[in-house]
Amino acid sequence: MTPQEIAHRIDHTVLKPEAADLQIRRLVAQAVEYQFAAVCINPHWIPLAAELLQTAPSNAAAAAGGIPAICACIGFPLGAMFSSSKAAEAAACIRAGATELDMVAFIPALLARNAAQTQDDILQVVVAARQQDPRIVIKVILETALLNESQIATACEAAAKAGADFVKTSTGFHAAGGATVQAVQWLKKHSYGMRVKASGGIRDLPAALAMLEAGADRLGCSAGVEIVTAARA
């Protein structure tokens, strides 16, 4: 896989609560320069990212990766609020300029293999989001470090039935850990045609390549520049 192909798989991420204007400006500039798939940010920063991308260099639009998408995190990082609150947040993010959403599923329902509750939680976000923009890309974070294969399979089926586009490993904030090769393989195995995003702890080129080889279609990480630089070297 070429460095450019790796870059096109990366959601360049800043989600730390203390991240401020300067960090977001740097994130967007790097995403344009390296042709990352998306910038992944907290909802507050969507208007700034949208403004910056509107004035991005014109050659970025002609690049194979295009202008990076704006990916907003919904119900982040716990997923424990009302599903209706997640749905309202999703709609607001799209109105502000988001083109992709990474929503955190309700973890107790995943652990209990409660497919109906999981599907309803995701579906409320999907419906609200696609009423705003039918083209919106929706990724569902499952916090896979907490789940076994059977729980992951149930969660994937619920996400597919709800109309999600991706299933995703982790928030990167849970003490249980982030992405693993095994989790990515299980997500791919049970994906029902959805794509897979690996995130959480992907800090270098060997880790990124391992996730891609396991079946990840996207990588969520804050080390995208370092990963692509290492690939170029």
VORO-503995 format. One line per field, with one value per residue (C-alpha): residue number from 1; residue in three letters; x, y, z. Coordinates in Angstrom, 2 decimals, always signed. Example, Ala and Ser with C-alpha at 12.3 -4.5 7.8 and 13.67 -1.06 7.14 Angstrom:
<dodos>
num = 1/2
residu = ala/ser
c1 = +12.30/+13.67
c2 = -4.50/-1.06
c3 = +7.80/+7.14
</dodos>
This chain:
<dodos>
num = 1/2/3/4/5/6/7/8/9/10/11/12/13/14/15/16/17/18/19/20/21/22/23/24/25/26/27/28/29/30/31/32/33/34/35/36/37/38/39/40/41/42/43/44/45/46/47/48/49/50/51/52/53/54/55/56/57/58/59/60/61/62/63/64/65/66/67/68/69/70/71/72/73/74/75/76/77/78/79/80/81/82/83/84/85/86/87/88/89/90/91/92/93/94/95/96/97/98/99/100/101/102/103/104/105/106/107/108/109/110/111/112/113/114/115/116/117/118/119/120/121/122/123/124/125/126/127/128/129/130/131/132/133/134/135/136/137/138/139/140/141/142/143/144/145/146/147/148/149/150/151/152/153/154/155/156/157/158/159/160/161/162/163/164/165/166/167/168/169/170/171/172/173/174/175/176/177/178/179/180/181/182/183/184/185/186/187/188/189/190/191/192/193/194/195/196/197/198/199/200/201/202/203/204/205/206/207/208/209/210/211/212/213/214/215/216/217/218/219/220/221/222/223/224/225/226/227/228/229/230/231/232/233
residu = met/thr/pro/gln/glu/ile/ala/his/arg/ile/asp/his/thr/val/leu/lys/pro/glu/ala/ala/asp/leu/gln/ile/arg/arg/leu/val/ala/gln/ala/val/glu/tyr/gln/phe/ala/ala/val/cys/ile/asn/pro/his/trp/ile/pro/leu/ala/ala/glu/leu/leu/gln/thr/ala/pro/ser/asn/ala/ala/ala/ala/ala/gly/gly/ile/pro/ala/ile/cys/ala/cys/ile/gly/phe/pro/leu/gly/ala/met/phe/ser/ser/ser/lys/ala/ala/glu/ala/ala/ala/cys/ile/arg/ala/gly/ala/thr/glu/leu/asp/met/val/ala/phe/ile/pro/ala/leu/leu/ala/arg/asn/ala/ala/gln/thr/gln/asp/asp/ile/leu/gln/val/val/val/ala/ala/arg/gln/gln/asp/pro/arg/ile/val/ile/lys/val/ile/leu/glu/thr/ala/leu/leu/asn/glu/ser/gln/ile/ala/thr/ala/cys/glu/ala/ala/ala/lys/ala/gly/ala/asp/phe/val/lys/thr/ser/thr/gly/phe/his/ala/ala/gly/gly/ala/thr/val/gln/ala/val/gln/trp/leu/lys/lys/his/ser/tyr/gly/met/arg/val/lys/ala/ser/gly/gly/ile/arg/asp/leu/pro/ala/ala/leu/ala/met/leu/glu/ala/gly/ala/asp/arg/leu/gly/cys/ser/ala/gly/val/glu/ile/val/thr/ala/ala/arg/ala
c1 = +0.00/+1.42/+1.80/-0.98/-3.31/-2.62/-3.32/-6.67/-7.67/-6.92/-9.39/-7.02/-8.18/-8.12/-10.63/-8.84/-11.13/-8.40/-7.82/-8.37/-8.45/-4.76/-4.91/-7.96/-6.37/-3.25/-5.35/-7.27/-4.13/-2.42/-5.49/-5.48/-1.72/-1.59/-4.98/-6.44/-9.96/-11.41/-10.80/-12.42/-13.36/-15.74/-18.93/-17.90/-15.20/-17.31/-17.96/-14.26/-13.27/-15.92/-14.69/-11.08/-11.90/-13.87/-10.67/-8.39/-5.92/-7.66/-5.24/-6.59/-9.92/-8.18/-6.14/-7.21/-8.37/-10.38/-11.19/-11.23/-14.63/-15.66/-16.38/-18.14/-18.26/-21.77/-22.55/-18.84/-17.15/-19.66/-22.69/-24.81/-27.16/-30.69/-30.80/-32.95/-30.13/-27.68/-30.12/-30.50/-26.71/-26.30/-28.76/-27.12/-23.66/-24.82/-26.44/-23.11/-21.21/-20.38/-20.43/-19.60/-20.64/-18.94/-21.58/-20.96/-23.44/-25.00/-22.41/-24.63/-26.93/-23.93/-22.69/-26.17/-26.50/-29.71/-30.03/-33.34/-32.10/-28.85/-30.63/-33.06/-30.23/-28.41/-31.54/-32.59/-29.28/-29.45/-32.98/-32.26/-29.00/-30.37/-33.31/-30.66/-28.47/-29.17/-25.50/-24.18/-21.69/-22.43/-19.92/-20.91/-18.34/-18.68/-15.82/-14.71/-12.13/-15.12/-16.79/-16.35/-16.98/-20.61/-21.35/-19.59/-21.60/-24.89/-23.82/-22.79/-26.10/-28.00/-25.87/-26.41/-30.17/-30.23/-28.50/-25.00/-22.10/-19.25/-18.62/-15.72/-13.59/-13.10/-13.35/-9.73/-10.86/-11.85/-9.49/-10.14/-8.07/-8.36/-8.17/-6.70/-6.10/-8.51/-11.29/-10.85/-10.99/-14.21/-15.78/-14.87/-16.19/-19.56/-19.82/-22.86/-21.29/-20.47/-16.97/-14.68/-12.85/-10.04/-9.19/-7.55/-3.81/-2.75/+0.39/+2.89/+3.20/+3.43/+0.23/-1.54/-0.50/-1.57/-5.06/-5.35/-4.17/-6.74/-9.51/-9.85/-11.11/-10.39/-8.04/-8.83/-5.68/-3.89/-0.57/-1.51/+1.34/+3.90/+2.42/+2.44/+5.90/+7.21/+5.53/+7.18/+10.55
c2 = +0.00/+3.38/+6.30/+8.14/+5.15/+5.00/+8.72/+8.33/+5.81/+8.09/+10.16/+12.78/+13.21/+15.71/+14.92/+15.99/+18.25/+20.88/+21.15/+24.75/+26.91/+26.50/+22.70/+22.58/+24.93/+22.75/+19.59/+20.91/+22.22/+18.85/+16.99/+19.06/+18.78/+15.00/+14.32/+12.50/+11.11/+13.32/+15.48/+13.94/+16.55/+17.43/+19.23/+22.65/+22.88/+22.00/+25.62/+26.48/+23.35/+24.04/+27.60/+26.50/+23.79/+26.23/+28.19/+25.15/+25.21/+24.48/+21.70/+19.66/+19.23/+17.74/+15.31/+11.69/+12.08/+15.24/+17.75/+15.98/+15.22/+16.74/+13.94/+14.85/+12.62/+12.01/+10.96/+11.02/+9.35/+7.37/+6.87/+6.87/+9.76/+9.48/+8.23/+11.26/+13.48/+11.75/+12.22/+15.93/+16.33/+14.51/+16.81/+19.91/+18.76/+18.23/+21.66/+23.09/+21.38/+17.80/+15.22/+12.17/+11.12/+8.76/+7.87/+5.95/+3.11/+2.41/+0.06/-1.77/-2.88/-4.21/-6.14/-7.61/-8.50/-6.49/-6.20/-4.35/-1.61/-1.27/-1.04/+1.58/+3.66/+3.71/+4.09/+7.27/+8.85/+7.50/+8.82/+12.25/+12.53/+11.46/+13.81/+16.53/+14.93/+11.54/+11.26/+11.40/+8.68/+7.15/+5.12/+3.28/+3.01/-0.29/-0.08/-3.54/-3.97/-4.69/-7.21/-10.83/-12.06/-12.96/-9.49/-7.88/-10.00/-8.94/-5.28/-5.41/-6.92/-4.22/-1.48/-2.88/-3.13/+0.46/+1.66/+2.49/+2.66/+1.64/-0.17/+1.21/-0.28/+2.36/+5.88/+5.77/+7.03/+3.78/+2.19/-1.24/-0.26/+0.58/-1.25/-4.72/-6.89/-9.47/-6.92/-5.62/-9.17/-9.84/-6.60/-7.48/-11.01/-9.83/-6.53/-7.33/-5.26/-2.27/-0.88/-1.05/+1.75/+0.98/+3.58/+3.82/+3.37/+3.47/+5.53/+4.27/+2.73/-0.93/-0.57/+1.17/-1.49/-4.27/-2.79/-2.31/-5.86/-7.14/-5.54/-1.92/+0.49/+3.59/+4.43/+6.99/+8.44/+11.61/+10.31/+10.44/+12.76/+10.53/+7.40/+8.78/+10.30/+6.90/+5.26/+7.74/+6.99
c3 = +0.00/-1.02/+1.41/-0.43/-0.14/+3.60/+3.94/+2.17/+4.88/+7.84/+9.84/+11.28/+14.85/+17.71/+20.46/+23.63/+25.68/+26.03/+22.27/+21.17/+18.05/+17.20/+17.33/+15.07/+12.54/+12.47/+12.15/+9.13/+7.44/+7.86/+6.60/+3.42/+2.93/+3.44/+1.79/+4.77/+4.46/+7.19/+10.21/+13.29/+15.88/+18.68/+17.55/+18.84/+16.17/+13.11/+12.00/+12.17/+10.25/+7.62/+7.21/+6.86/+4.33/+2.20/+1.72/+1.34/-1.56/-4.84/-5.73/-2.82/-4.57/-7.59/-5.50/-5.39/-1.81/-2.42/+0.31/+3.70/+5.20/+8.53/+10.97/+14.22/+17.30/+18.66/+22.22/+22.89/+24.69/+26.81/+24.59/+27.73/+27.04/+25.64/+22.07/+21.29/+22.55/+20.22/+17.37/+18.10/+18.33/+15.01/+13.25/+14.72/+13.62/+10.04/+9.95/+11.12/+8.30/+9.32/+6.52/+8.63/+12.15/+14.61/+17.21/+20.42/+20.90/+24.29/+25.81/+28.37/+25.53/+23.61/+26.64/+27.19/+23.48/+23.45/+19.69/+19.73/+22.05/+20.13/+16.81/+18.11/+19.59/+16.25/+14.16/+15.94/+14.94/+11.39/+10.82/+12.27/+10.32/+6.97/+7.27/+7.20/+4.52/+2.91/+1.94/+5.51/+6.49/+9.89/+11.90/+15.08/+17.89/+19.76/+22.30/+21.22/+23.99/+26.26/+23.92/+22.86/+19.34/+20.00/+21.38/+18.42/+15.97/+17.57/+17.58/+13.92/+12.87/+14.77/+13.21/+9.71/+10.19/+11.44/+8.27/+9.51/+7.05/+9.36/+12.61/+14.61/+17.36/+20.00/+21.31/+22.43/+25.83/+27.59/+30.09/+28.55/+25.52/+21.86/+18.55/+18.23/+15.18/+16.60/+17.05/+13.51/+12.16/+14.09/+12.85/+9.27/+9.68/+10.99/+9.10/+6.92/+4.16/+6.36/+6.37/+9.40/+11.21/+13.65/+16.27/+19.64/+20.13/+16.46/+16.87/+14.28/+10.81/+11.91/+13.94/+11.06/+8.56/+10.92/+11.18/+7.43/+6.76/+9.30/+7.27/+8.41/+5.76/+7.86/+10.70/+13.36/+14.87/+15.89/+14.54/+10.85/+9.90/+11.59/+10.01/+6.46/+6.93/+8.00/+5.01/+2.65/+4.21
</dodos>
